[in-house]
Amino acid sequence: MTVTTTPKATVTRQERVVAINPTRTCAPIGAMLATYGVHGALTINHGSQGCATYPRHQITRHTREPCEVATTSLSENAAVYGGKENLLIALKNVYERFHPTMITVCTTCLSETIGDDIPAIIGEFQENFPEISIPIVDVNTPSYVGTHITGFDNFLEVLAKSLVRRGRKPNNKINIVPGWVNPGDIRELKAMMHEMEVAAIFLTDYSETLDGGFYSEKPHFPKGGTTLEEIEDSSNSMALFALQKHVGGKAASIYDRRYGVPSHVLPMPIGLENTDQFLSKVTEVTGKEVPESIEMDRARLLDAMVDAHMYVTDMKVALFGDPDILEGLVRFTAELGLRPRYVVTATDSKQWADDMMKLAEELDLDTEFMMKTDLHELHKRVKAEPVDFLIGHSKGKFIATDENIPLIRVGFPIEDRFGYHRKAIVGYRGAMYLVEEIVNAFLSQKTVVSNTIMDMRDLEGCTLTNGSGNGHGHEKMSEMVKEA
């Protein structure tokens, strides 16, 4: 169904109920990932065992790090009589065995459908065990509401409401809510703030907890993560920067309204303009100038984009993934001279649709923006009107293989490649990495002969010789050069 159009761009929403090759996963994984960004925190998944196992495996396959999540292991009895006893036992066992700094209880389809009163159960536990004084927060994450980013966003909302202390003295710091990004992205943001000499509290920071080192003596909890003290102190910061509207937007509003922390919800700093906007706003708030080292990174990015222009200008690209990453990638690919033809997200968001249409009008894009849509729909579009590149996570590899289109892997999950969780796409250095990935994907299927770019797929089956053999490959290449 077409939602809205401009003379060129269109927003469509999938009407088919069944998802085929979805570009999303369920909400609890978002709360689990966000909890991993708090030092010493653990998640209890209030549901069946599979509701904890599958998200754990998703995170582990992406980051190659162990992911500890407890479960209440609800079964048929709980479906009838409720899961209260299971949760009470789980809370006690987790505390006694691990002594976490905080426990997150996230719900599932089963516990939400049963109707368990999670706050009341937590309250009863705290009454029975007053000596256990750690924060225990509950996050609503039924899988039939929203997607994985919904769980992350709901956790940040609960964090802002439950863990932040009101008013003490200014701390001369800023808060940064990166949203659903890779550990490498958080490290890149931290590096930029370090170069600018800006002290920042990250809400939350799993750059080390899900990408730590190997230690001969394993720490009780992974090193890193935002401490509870930092979260409590975040109400005293100069400002808050949320870098994703759909993951952190609600928390930003709470900080602004409840704690008086000026909040700025910005587009993800992917590419030239968005990174400029982010750093300009940080400079405006803190008074810190952008150092020469970052200016040099910007100059190198500009040079790389100029060098890449001859290869990728006017080529069509299909993008898929989370809404905020897509917003940044659409602008960046347009900056690079590419033509975003299809943009697919599983999120059903009128705000995203409106933002994309404004962006399309600004950049004069001929794009179909597809929300609440799966990759089966994208595959049909690509078959009907092929594109030159795919940009998105590993679930798009089936389209890439079937249609022989290069896939630039970005987002979550990336399961069929190694180390991509360490690669940043934010900032000027992240954009340079993307430029290199896109151009090298192009060159992997092309060759340059006498300043002529040719598709190597047209030479399949030909043998190139250096004077021996029949030389049919050279003859065909010569013909292609003449035709070009």
FENJO-V100871 format. One record per backbone hydrogen bond with DSSP energy under -1.0 kcal/mol. CO is the residue of the C=O (numbers start at 1). NH is the residue of the N-H. If there is no record, write none. Layout:
co=CO nh=NH
co=CO nh=NH
This chain:
co=1 nh=13
co=4 nh=11
co=9 nh=6
co=10 nh=369
co=11 nh=3
co=12 nh=371
co=20 nh=376
co=21 nh=375
co=27 nh=30
co=27 nh=31
co=28 nh=32
co=29 nh=33
co=30 nh=34
co=31 nh=35
co=32 nh=36
co=34 nh=37
co=35 nh=38
co=37 nh=205
co=37 nh=226
co=38 nh=41
co=40 nh=101
co=42 nh=104
co=43 nh=70
co=44 nh=106
co=45 nh=47
co=45 nh=72
co=47 nh=74
co=49 nh=52
co=49 nh=53
co=50 nh=54
co=52 nh=56
co=53 nh=57
co=54 nh=58
co=55 nh=59
co=56 nh=60
co=57 nh=61
co=58 nh=62
co=59 nh=63
co=60 nh=64
co=70 nh=45
co=75 nh=79
co=77 nh=81
co=78 nh=82
co=83 nh=87
co=84 nh=88
co=85 nh=89
co=86 nh=90
co=87 nh=91
co=88 nh=92
co=89 nh=93
co=90 nh=94
co=91 nh=95
co=92 nh=96
co=93 nh=97
co=94 nh=98
co=95 nh=99
co=102 nh=42
co=103 nh=137
co=104 nh=44
co=105 nh=139
co=106 nh=46
co=108 nh=112
co=109 nh=113
co=110 nh=114
co=111 nh=115
co=111 nh=116
co=116 nh=118
co=117 nh=121
co=118 nh=122
co=119 nh=123
co=120 nh=124
co=121 nh=125
co=122 nh=126
co=123 nh=127
co=124 nh=128
co=125 nh=129
co=129 nh=132
co=131 nh=133
co=135 nh=103
co=137 nh=105
co=139 nh=107
co=142 nh=145
co=147 nh=151
co=148 nh=152
co=149 nh=153
co=150 nh=154
co=151 nh=155
co=152 nh=156
co=153 nh=157
co=154 nh=158
co=155 nh=159
co=156 nh=160
co=157 nh=161
co=158 nh=162
co=159 nh=163
co=173 nh=238
co=174 nh=201
co=175 nh=241
co=176 nh=203
co=177 nh=243
co=179 nh=181
co=182 nh=186
co=183 nh=187
co=184 nh=188
co=185 nh=189
co=186 nh=190
co=187 nh=191
co=188 nh=192
co=189 nh=193
co=190 nh=194
co=191 nh=195
co=192 nh=196
co=193 nh=198
co=194 nh=197
co=199 nh=174
co=201 nh=176
co=206 nh=210
co=226 nh=39
co=227 nh=231
co=228 nh=232
co=229 nh=233
co=232 nh=165
co=233 nh=236
co=234 nh=237
co=236 nh=171
co=239 nh=175
co=240 nh=264
co=241 nh=177
co=242 nh=266
co=248 nh=252
co=249 nh=253
co=250 nh=254
co=251 nh=255
co=252 nh=256
co=253 nh=257
co=254 nh=258
co=255 nh=261
co=262 nh=240
co=264 nh=242
co=268 nh=270
co=269 nh=427
co=271 nh=275
co=272 nh=276
co=273 nh=277
co=274 nh=278
co=275 nh=279
co=276 nh=280
co=277 nh=281
co=278 nh=282
co=279 nh=283
co=280 nh=284
co=281 nh=285
co=282 nh=286
co=283 nh=287
co=291 nh=295
co=292 nh=296
co=293 nh=297
co=294 nh=298
co=295 nh=299
co=296 nh=300
co=297 nh=301
co=298 nh=302
co=299 nh=303
co=300 nh=304
co=301 nh=305
co=302 nh=306
co=303 nh=307
co=304 nh=308
co=305 nh=309
co=308 nh=311
co=308 nh=312
co=309 nh=313
co=312 nh=315
co=315 nh=339
co=316 nh=388
co=316 nh=389
co=317 nh=341
co=317 nh=342
co=318 nh=391
co=319 nh=344
co=322 nh=326
co=323 nh=327
co=324 nh=328
co=325 nh=329
co=326 nh=330
co=327 nh=331
co=328 nh=332
co=329 nh=333
co=330 nh=334
co=331 nh=335
co=332 nh=336
co=333 nh=338
co=334 nh=337
co=337 nh=314
co=339 nh=317
co=341 nh=368
co=342 nh=319
co=343 nh=370
co=344 nh=321
co=345 nh=373
co=349 nh=353
co=350 nh=354
co=351 nh=355
co=352 nh=356
co=353 nh=357
co=354 nh=358
co=355 nh=359
co=356 nh=360
co=357 nh=361
co=358 nh=362
co=359 nh=363
co=360 nh=365
co=367 nh=10
co=368 nh=343
co=369 nh=12
co=370 nh=345
co=371 nh=14
co=374 nh=378
co=375 nh=379
co=376 nh=380
co=377 nh=381
co=378 nh=382
co=379 nh=383
co=380 nh=384
co=381 nh=385
co=389 nh=318
co=390 nh=408
co=391 nh=320
co=392 nh=410
co=393 nh=396
co=394 nh=397
co=396 nh=400
co=397 nh=401
co=398 nh=402
co=399 nh=403
co=400 nh=405
co=406 nh=390
co=408 nh=392
co=413 nh=394
co=419 nh=422
co=420 nh=423
co=421 nh=184
co=426 nh=430
co=427 nh=431
co=428 nh=432
co=429 nh=433
co=430 nh=434
co=431 nh=435
co=432 nh=436
co=433 nh=437
co=434 nh=438
co=435 nh=439
co=436 nh=440
co=437 nh=441
co=438 nh=442
co=439 nh=443
co=440 nh=444
co=442 nh=445
co=445 nh=456
co=447 nh=454
co=449 nh=452
co=452 nh=449
co=454 nh=447
co=455 nh=458
co=456 nh=459
co=459 nh=462
co=463 nh=473
co=471 nh=475
co=472 nh=476
co=473 nh=477
co=474 nh=478
co=475 nh=479
co=476 nh=480
co=477 nh=481
co=478 nh=482
co=479 nh=483
co=480 nh=484
